[in-house]
Amino acid sequence: MKIVNAIVLVVMICAMQAGLDAGAQAPPSKKASRQSAKRKWGTAVYRGLVVGKSSKADALKVLGKPEWTGEESETLTPMMGFTVSEPVAGRLSVLLDHDIIIEIRLSPKETYTKSSIVKVFGPDYIIVHYSFDECLGEGGSGPIYENPDGDIESLEYRLRGMAMNLHNDDVEEISWLKGPLGPTHSQCPKTKKTRPTAKPASK
């Protein structure tokens, strides 16, 4: 009888240990998986125009004759401008590189707050903060990188390849992009902290 009880006790201990091991190796929660998925950058598509793939000719077929053409002031990237009514009314700019669409920007005609734009595009967004990479630009301009403490706030639908610049909770511009606005870390070399040279003690 004692032998049987001992065997039962051993089996129970093994089962408990197996349960602990299974708990330790449990897959991430659904909430964590959804948050991770939201950070992945998907293909940006505006009215069938695929950023990074569709051509200038494709844009003209979908959007018609541009109201203006020119170049971006800083990069001299060729641009075309249109007035559109969807997904919100405003001025649409199509940026090109060798006649391939590399970015689409929409400046809303009306003021949209963060809460009101979410009603248009849905709740599957994340808020990302950025800072300027000081070694790569000057005067508050230039490349940016992700920084939780950064002053630049962006509302992003990454799975749809979209980012929206926010200023005082208002949407300034909606962009369809090939990738995130900036890398996850600063590209500036880290400076090593040097210890001050000790001065000789005065006699």
C-alpha positions as CSV (number, residue, x, y, z in Angstrom):
1,M,0.0,0.0,0.0
2,K,2.8,2.3,0.9
3,I,4.5,1.6,-2.5
4,V,1.3,2.4,-4.4
5,N,0.9,5.7,-2.5
6,A,4.5,6.6,-3.3
7,I,4.0,5.9,-7.0
8,V,0.9,8.1,-7.0
9,L,2.8,10.9,-5.2
10,V,5.6,10.7,-7.8
11,V,3.1,10.9,-10.7
12,M,1.4,14.0,-9.1
13,I,4.8,15.7,-8.7
14,C,5.7,15.0,-12.3
15,A,2.4,16.3,-13.5
16,M,2.7,19.5,-11.5
17,Q,6.3,20.0,-12.9
18,A,5.0,19.5,-16.4
19,G,2.3,22.1,-15.9
20,L,4.9,24.6,-14.6
21,D,7.1,24.0,-17.6
22,A,4.2,24.4,-20.0
23,G,3.3,27.7,-18.3
24,A,6.9,28.9,-18.6
25,Q,6.9,28.1,-22.3
26,A,3.4,29.5,-23.0
27,P,3.0,31.5,-26.2
28,P,2.6,35.3,-26.0
29,S,-0.9,36.5,-25.3
30,K,-3.2,37.5,-28.1
31,K,-3.0,41.2,-27.0
32,A,0.8,41.1,-27.3
33,S,0.6,39.4,-30.7
34,R,-1.8,42.1,-31.9
35,Q,0.4,44.9,-30.7
36,S,3.4,43.3,-32.5
37,A,1.4,43.0,-35.7
38,K,0.4,46.6,-35.5
39,R,4.1,47.6,-35.7
40,K,4.7,45.8,-38.9
41,W,4.7,48.0,-42.0
42,G,2.4,46.9,-44.7
43,T,1.9,47.9,-48.4
44,A,0.6,51.4,-48.8
45,V,-2.3,51.6,-51.3
46,Y,-4.3,54.7,-52.2
47,R,-7.3,54.1,-54.5
48,G,-5.5,51.1,-56.1
49,L,-2.2,53.0,-56.5
50,V,0.6,51.0,-54.8
51,V,3.4,53.1,-53.3
52,G,6.8,51.8,-54.6
53,K,5.2,50.0,-57.6
54,S,2.6,52.1,-59.4
55,S,3.7,54.5,-62.1
56,K,3.0,58.1,-63.0
57,A,0.8,56.9,-65.8
58,D,-1.2,54.8,-63.3
59,A,-1.7,57.9,-61.1
60,L,-2.9,59.9,-64.1
61,K,-5.5,57.2,-65.0
62,V,-6.9,57.1,-61.5
63,L,-6.6,60.8,-60.5
64,G,-6.9,62.6,-63.8
65,K,-4.9,65.7,-64.9
66,P,-2.9,67.2,-62.1
67,E,-3.7,70.8,-61.0
68,W,0.0,71.5,-60.7
69,T,3.4,69.9,-61.1
70,G,6.7,70.8,-59.5
71,E,9.4,69.7,-57.1
72,E,9.6,69.3,-53.4
73,S,11.6,72.3,-52.0
74,E,14.1,70.3,-49.9
75,T,14.8,67.2,-52.0
76,L,13.7,68.4,-55.4
77,T,11.6,65.3,-55.8
78,P,9.1,65.6,-58.7
79,M,5.5,66.1,-57.5
80,M,2.0,66.3,-58.9
81,G,-0.9,67.9,-57.1
82,F,-4.6,67.0,-57.1
83,T,-7.8,67.9,-55.3
84,V,-9.5,64.8,-53.9
85,S,-12.6,64.0,-51.8
86,E,-11.6,60.6,-50.4
87,P,-10.9,59.3,-47.8
88,V,-11.2,62.9,-46.7
89,A,-11.4,66.1,-48.8
90,G,-8.1,67.9,-49.4
91,R,-5.0,68.4,-51.5
92,L,-3.2,65.3,-52.6
93,S,0.5,65.3,-53.6
94,V,2.1,62.4,-55.4
95,L,5.9,62.2,-55.2
96,L,7.8,60.4,-58.0
97,D,11.2,58.8,-58.6
98,H,11.9,57.8,-62.2
99,D,8.1,58.0,-62.8
100,I,7.4,55.5,-59.9
101,I,5.2,56.6,-57.0
102,I,7.4,56.8,-53.8
103,E,5.0,58.6,-51.5
104,I,1.5,60.1,-51.4
105,R,0.5,63.0,-49.1
106,L,-2.9,64.3,-48.3
107,S,-3.5,67.7,-46.6
108,P,-7.1,67.6,-45.3
109,K,-9.3,70.6,-46.2
110,E,-11.0,70.5,-42.8
111,T,-9.4,70.2,-39.4
112,Y,-9.4,66.6,-38.0
113,T,-8.4,65.8,-34.5
114,K,-6.9,62.5,-33.5
115,S,-10.3,61.3,-32.2
116,S,-12.2,62.4,-35.4
117,I,-9.7,60.9,-37.8
118,V,-9.8,57.5,-36.0
119,K,-13.6,57.5,-36.7
120,V,-12.7,57.7,-40.4
121,F,-9.9,55.1,-40.5
122,G,-10.7,52.8,-37.5
123,P,-9.0,51.8,-34.2
124,D,-6.1,49.7,-35.5
125,Y,-3.5,52.4,-35.1
126,I,-0.5,53.1,-32.9
127,I,1.1,56.3,-31.6
128,V,4.8,56.7,-32.4
129,H,7.1,59.5,-31.2
130,Y,10.2,60.6,-33.1
131,S,13.1,62.9,-32.6
132,F,15.5,64.6,-35.1
133,D,18.8,62.9,-35.6
134,E,20.9,65.9,-34.8
135,C,24.1,64.7,-36.4
136,L,22.4,64.2,-39.7
137,G,20.6,67.5,-39.9
138,E,20.5,71.0,-38.6
139,G,18.1,73.6,-37.5
140,G,15.4,71.2,-36.5
141,S,15.2,69.5,-39.8
142,G,16.6,66.3,-41.3
143,P,16.1,62.5,-40.7
144,I,14.2,61.4,-37.6
145,Y,14.2,58.2,-35.5
146,E,11.8,56.6,-33.0
147,N,12.1,58.0,-29.5
148,P,9.5,57.4,-26.8
149,D,10.4,60.9,-25.4
150,G,10.4,62.6,-28.8
151,D,8.5,65.8,-29.6
152,I,7.3,64.6,-33.0
153,E,4.0,62.6,-32.7
154,S,2.7,60.4,-35.4
155,L,-0.6,58.4,-35.6
156,E,0.2,55.3,-37.7
157,Y,-1.8,52.6,-39.4
158,R,1.3,50.6,-40.2
159,L,-0.4,47.6,-41.6
160,R,-1.9,50.0,-44.3
161,G,1.4,51.9,-44.8
162,M,0.0,55.1,-43.4
163,A,1.3,57.8,-41.1
164,M,-0.3,61.0,-39.9
165,N,1.6,64.0,-38.5
166,L,-0.1,65.3,-35.3
167,H,0.3,68.9,-34.0
168,N,-1.5,69.8,-30.8
169,D,-3.8,66.8,-31.4
170,D,-4.7,67.9,-34.9
171,V,-3.9,66.0,-38.1
172,E,-1.5,68.0,-40.3
173,E,-1.0,65.5,-43.1
174,I,-1.8,61.9,-44.0
175,S,1.0,60.0,-45.8
176,W,1.1,56.7,-47.6
177,L,4.7,55.5,-47.4
178,K,6.9,52.5,-48.4
179,G,8.2,52.2,-44.8
180,P,8.3,53.9,-41.4
181,L,9.1,57.6,-41.0
182,G,12.4,56.7,-39.4
183,P,14.5,53.9,-37.9
184,T,14.0,52.5,-34.4
185,H,17.3,54.0,-33.1
186,S,19.4,57.1,-33.8
187,Q,22.0,56.7,-36.5
188,C,24.4,59.2,-34.8
189,P,27.5,57.6,-33.2
190,K,27.3,57.3,-29.5
191,T,29.8,59.6,-27.7
192,K,31.8,58.1,-25.0
193,K,31.7,59.9,-21.7
194,T,35.2,61.0,-20.6
195,R,36.2,61.4,-17.0
196,P,37.6,64.8,-16.0
197,T,41.3,64.9,-15.6
198,A,42.2,64.9,-11.9
199,K,44.1,68.0,-10.8
200,P,47.1,67.5,-8.5
201,A,46.4,68.3,-4.9
202,S,47.7,71.7,-3.9
203,K,50.5,71.7,-1.4
